[in-house]
């Protein structure tokens, strides 16, 4: 009787999750093409807008040059590229100085010592934003490659929608089926954020580090990185600050518009989230453990249920398979094979494991290592913007 009840609960939970994700993902779109946007009343203007691009770079010598050159090649917009070299130990500084000598739009800044009470990335972004002269600021990463018209398209959407913030998920091209399934699952966890900001829900917010495009006056009015100095998930919380200040956001799935070296397989993706997932749960141990362990047990019920031969067990398995529906919506927008969507339900435990791993590592070492600096858990808890 108890097992039947557990299988029935698992079945209902999976079906509700699949249906909810499918409904919410209707509002998770790709950024419109330039051809689509130019037909709108919010099309190109006489004078190109001025966008300051801020990168917090740490040991990015292998990719920073190509990243900067692609940013300089953005069309339909005036740009300056402010790269803050955050205590790099490789050739990043030499590359930046050479690029600055070639193009006056490149402005390298150097951080030799991290001030007390700051996370390295947050401090670098703060310095870059302080030096920005554009009426828009784009925060992006040193390993991000943007399509040449991406900023122009984002600004056209901002003008059309009358919003102060455009954000976009990182685009990756995983080498493995597990990597693709993990990325799809990650995007499904953002479904509520997409739907909320794109429908202007009062408490909804979103921000992604690979592409956070913010109107300069809105950035400064909300407190910016000065308020985020000890916040691990700074990109997401920047969206929170903007929403709290009354600004509006539009969120998009990046796909091949925005390619990042975020991970070509599930192992690297999980490692990238080591510092983030527990922070995203506001360092609440109970919430993080319940989320990871509870979802794992729910998944196991769906896997084992059909082998019982009982209707409730069969329903639990079908409920898990229902997750293929929202996963297929994402694969269609990314241009990936449907097999990635079919595989997604079976690789969901990787996400639950990533949450558990982030929690256990942070608690066991009583803090977070990031950019070769250790930040105590107590200081991170106290400094998190809520």
ZALUMKE-790469 format. One record per residue (C-alpha): residue in one letter; x negated, y negated, z. Coordinates in steps of 0.2 Angstrom, whole numbers, plus 5000, padded with zeros to 4 digits. Each point is the difference from the previous one (the first is absolute). Layout:
BEGIN
AXYZ ...
//
This chain:
BEGIN
X500050005000 X498649885005 X499050044984 X501649974989 X500249835008 X498249964997 X500150054982 X501649904998 X499249845008 X498550024988 X501150024985 X501149855005 X498449905003 X499250044983 X501549964990 X500349845009 X498149954997 X500150054982 X501649904997 X499449855010 X498449994991 X500850024983 X501249865004 X498649885006 X498850044986 X501249924988 X499349845006 X498150064998 X499649944982 X498449974990 X499649824996 X500849944984 X499049984984 X499549834994 X501150034985 X501550025012 X499649865010 X499749874986 X501850024995 X500649945017 X500249825005 X498650025012 X498850034986 X498349924996 X499849825006 X499049864992 X498650005013 X499250175005 X500250025019 X498450015011 X499750165010 X498650025012 X499550195001 X499350055017 X499050165002 X499350075016 X498550104994 X499050125010 X498750114991 X500949994984 X498450004989 X500650144988 X501649914995 X500149825005 X499249934984 X501350094989 X501449945012 X499549824999 X499750004981 X501850074998 X500749875012 X499149864990 X500850074984 X501849975007 X501149914987 X501349875001 X499349935017 X498649905007 X498950105012 X498649995013 X499350155007 X499549995019 X499050155005 X499650015018 X498550125003 X500450085017 X498350055006 X499650124985 X498550105001 X499950044981 X499749894985 X501749915001 X499249835005 X498850004985 X501450054988 X501149865006 X498649874999 X499750054982 X501849994995 X500249835009 X498549944989 X500850064984 X501849935004 X500449855011 X501750085004 X499150135011 X499849945018 X499050125012 X500149985018 X498850095012 X500550075018 X498450055009 X500850035017 X501850045005 X500749885013 X500850075016 X501850044999 X500150034982 X500150154988 X498849994986 X501250004986 X501249885008 X498649885004 X499450014982 X501749974993 X500249855012 X498449924993 X500550034982 X501749935003 X499349845009 X498949974984 X501450034988 X500549854989 X501450084990 X501949985003 X500150195000 X498850125009 X499850184995 X499350125013 X499350154992 X498650135002 X498350024993 X500450174992 X501649934991 X500249984981 X501449904994 X500749994983 X499649844991 X501749925001 X500550075017 X499949845010 X500949904987 X501450135000 X500149995019 X500149815000 X501350004987 X501150125011 X499649895015 X500749854990 X501550094994 X500450085017 X499549845009 X499050105013 X498449965009 X499250175000 X499750144987 X499350165006 X499650174991 X499450175005 X498350064994 X500050114985 X499050165000 X499650144988 X499850155011 X499050154992 X501150135009 X501850055002 X499849985019 X499449824998 X501449954989 X501350085011 X499249915015 X500149844991 X501850024996 X500450055018 X499149845005 X501049894989 X501650095006 X499649945018 X500149824993 X501750024992 X500849905014 X498849864999 X500249994981 X501949995002 X500049885014 X498949874993 X500750014982 X501749975007 X499549875012 X500550095016 X499649895015 X498850115009 X499250094985 X498249974996 X498650074990 X498249974995 X498650104992 X498249965001 X499650044982 X501249864994 X500749875012 X500449844990 X500549865011 X500549824997 X498649905009 X501149895010 X501150155006 X498450095005 X499449865011 X501749965007 X500250185006 X498450015009 X499050104988 X498550115005 X499749895015 X501550085007 X499550174994 X498250005007 X500250175009 X501350084989 X499550174992 X501450004987 X499749824996 X500850014982 X501650075007 X500149875014 X499649864988 X501750044992 X500750005018 X499349835004 X500749934983 X501750075003 X500049935018 X499649834993 X501550014989 X499150044984 X500750134987 X499050154992 X500250114985 X499150175000 X499550114985 X499250174997 X498349964993 X499750154989 X498849974986 X500249815002 X498850015015 X498750145001 X499150035016 X498650125006 X501250055014 X499850184998 X500050134986 X500550145011 X501050035016 X498550025011 X499449834995 X501749925002 X500250075017 X498349945005 X500549824994 X501550015012 X499050055015 X500149825008 X501749954993 X501450125005 X499849995019 X499949814998 X501550004989 X500950085015 X499549865011 X498850125009 X501550085008 X499450185004 X501850075003 X500749934983 X498550064990 X499950185008 X501950024998 X499949944982 X498650124995 X500550155010 X501949984998 X499949994981 X498850154999 X501250115010 X501449944989 X498950044984 X499750185008 X501850035003 X500349964981 X498650114994 X500550155012 X501949984999 X500350084983 X499150165006 X501350025014 X501450034987 X501249905010 X501049854993 X499249875012 X498350064995 X500350004982 X500849825002 X498449945009 X498950064985 X501249924987 X499949845011 X498149994998 X500150034981 X501249854999 X498549895004 X499550044981 X501449874995 X499249855008 X498350064996 X500550014981 X500549825001 X498349955004 X499150124988 X501149924986 X499549835005 X498150055001 X500150104983 X499550165009 X500550184996 X501650065009 X498950145007 X499349875012 X501849975007 X500350195001 X498450025010 X500449855012 X501150095013 X498750145002 X498649875004 X501049895012 X499050085015 X498549914993 X500849845005 X500650065017 X498250065003 X499349834995 X501149925013 X499550135013 X498149984996 X500049815000 X500950015018 X498850135007 X498449924994 X500549835006 X500550065017 X498650125002 X498749874996 X501049865009 X499949894985 X499649984981 X498450004990 X500249894985 X498649924990 X498850075012 X500749915014 X500950085015 X501649915006 X500750065017 X501850065000 X500549895014 X499449854990 X500950064984 X501650025010 X499949835007 X499649924984 X501350084989 X501349884993 X501850065003 
//
